[in-house]
Amino acid sequence: MPALVLTRTGLGLTDYAVRLIVIGLTVLLILIQYPLWLGKGSWLRVWDLSRQLDSALVKEQELRERNAKLASEVQDLKEGTGALEERARYELGLIKDNETFVQILEGEAKKTAPTAPTTPSSAKP
């Protein structure tokens, strides 16, 4: 029967074997942690997807508001003549019979013809 080597561990393992076991367990721990931090379902990926979801929800809310505004305008155009008349006047410049159209231009200074800058004549006769 071989003699049992007594070491600090009391299990008959040498220091070299203990080191190998510790290194092996450390490698296993690192391999187990890799998918958690860098793999397909990692925390970083979850965080990135959460940010994308938040921005998509904001965009969706903006689009819902725009659609509600457009639906309201469509409903108003279908039922009311006031909005239709206002749109025709504003976008197409239409006026009713016996109506006079007056347009006031604000901030327009005196109309003067633009003058060409004078340069030395280089034209050949």
C-alpha positions as CSV (number, residue, x, y, z in Angstrom):
1,M,0.0,0.0,0.0
2,P,1.4,3.4,-0.9
3,A,2.2,5.8,1.8
4,L,-0.3,8.6,2.2
5,V,1.4,12.0,1.9
6,L,0.2,14.4,4.5
7,T,-0.1,18.0,3.5
8,R,-1.8,21.1,4.8
9,T,-5.0,20.0,3.3
10,G,-5.2,16.7,5.1
11,L,-6.4,15.0,1.9
12,G,-3.2,13.7,0.7
13,L,-2.8,16.2,-2.1
14,T,0.3,18.0,-2.9
15,D,0.6,21.8,-3.3
16,Y,0.8,21.3,-7.0
17,A,-2.4,19.4,-7.2
18,V,-4.2,22.1,-5.0
19,R,-3.0,24.8,-7.3
20,L,-4.2,22.9,-10.4
21,I,-7.7,22.5,-8.8
22,V,-7.8,26.2,-7.8
23,I,-6.8,27.3,-11.4
24,G,-9.3,24.9,-12.9
25,L,-12.1,26.2,-10.7
26,T,-11.1,29.8,-11.5
27,V,-11.2,29.0,-15.3
28,L,-14.6,27.4,-14.9
29,L,-15.9,30.4,-13.0
30,I,-14.7,32.7,-15.8
31,L,-16.3,30.5,-18.4
32,I,-19.6,30.5,-16.6
33,Q,-19.4,34.3,-16.2
34,Y,-18.7,35.0,-19.9
35,P,-22.3,34.4,-21.2
36,L,-23.6,36.5,-18.4
37,W,-21.6,39.6,-19.4
38,L,-20.7,39.2,-23.1
39,G,-22.9,36.4,-24.5
40,K,-26.2,36.5,-26.5
41,G,-28.4,37.2,-23.5
42,S,-25.9,39.3,-21.6
43,W,-26.5,42.2,-19.3
44,L,-25.0,44.6,-21.9
45,R,-27.3,43.2,-24.6
46,V,-30.4,43.6,-22.3
47,W,-29.3,47.1,-21.5
48,D,-28.9,48.0,-25.2
49,L,-32.3,46.4,-26.0
50,S,-33.9,48.3,-23.2
51,R,-32.6,51.6,-24.6
52,Q,-33.8,50.7,-28.1
53,L,-37.3,49.8,-26.6
54,D,-37.5,53.2,-24.9
55,S,-36.6,55.1,-28.0
56,A,-39.1,53.1,-30.0
57,L,-41.9,53.8,-27.5
58,V,-41.2,57.5,-27.7
59,K,-41.3,57.4,-31.5
60,E,-44.5,55.4,-31.3
61,Q,-46.1,58.0,-29.0
62,E,-45.1,60.8,-31.4
63,L,-46.6,58.9,-34.3
64,R,-49.8,58.2,-32.4
65,E,-50.2,61.9,-31.6
66,R,-49.6,62.8,-35.3
67,N,-52.2,60.2,-36.4
68,A,-54.7,61.5,-33.9
69,K,-54.2,65.0,-35.3
70,L,-54.6,63.8,-38.9
71,A,-57.7,61.7,-38.0
72,S,-59.2,64.8,-36.4
73,E,-58.5,66.9,-39.5
74,V,-60.0,64.2,-41.7
75,Q,-63.1,64.1,-39.6
76,D,-63.4,67.8,-39.7
77,L,-63.0,67.9,-43.4
78,K,-65.7,65.2,-43.8
79,E,-68.3,66.8,-41.6
80,G,-67.6,70.5,-41.5
81,T,-67.5,73.0,-44.3
82,G,-65.7,75.6,-42.4
83,A,-62.4,73.7,-42.4
84,L,-62.8,72.9,-46.1
85,E,-63.4,76.5,-46.9
86,E,-60.5,77.6,-44.7
87,R,-58.2,75.1,-46.4
88,A,-59.3,76.2,-49.9
89,R,-58.7,79.9,-49.0
90,Y,-55.3,79.3,-47.4
91,E,-53.8,76.7,-49.8
92,L,-55.4,77.5,-53.1
93,G,-56.2,81.3,-52.7
94,L,-59.8,80.8,-53.5
95,I,-62.4,83.6,-52.8
96,K,-66.2,83.7,-52.8
97,D,-68.3,85.6,-55.3
98,N,-68.6,89.4,-54.5
99,E,-65.6,89.2,-52.3
100,T,-62.5,91.3,-52.6
101,F,-59.1,89.8,-51.9
102,V,-56.6,92.2,-50.1
103,Q,-53.1,91.1,-49.4
104,I,-50.9,93.2,-47.0
105,L,-47.2,92.6,-47.2
106,E,-45.5,93.5,-43.9
107,G,-41.9,94.6,-43.5
108,E,-41.4,95.4,-47.2
109,A,-39.3,98.6,-47.7
110,K,-39.5,100.8,-50.7
111,K,-39.3,98.9,-53.9
112,T,-36.2,99.9,-55.7
113,A,-34.6,98.4,-58.7
114,P,-31.4,96.6,-57.8
115,T,-28.4,98.4,-59.2
116,A,-25.5,96.6,-60.8
117,P,-22.1,97.2,-59.3
118,T,-19.8,99.4,-61.3
119,T,-16.6,97.8,-62.5
120,P,-13.9,99.1,-64.8
121,S,-14.9,98.4,-68.3
122,S,-13.0,95.5,-69.7
123,A,-15.2,95.1,-72.7
124,K,-13.6,95.3,-76.2
125,P,-15.1,97.7,-78.7
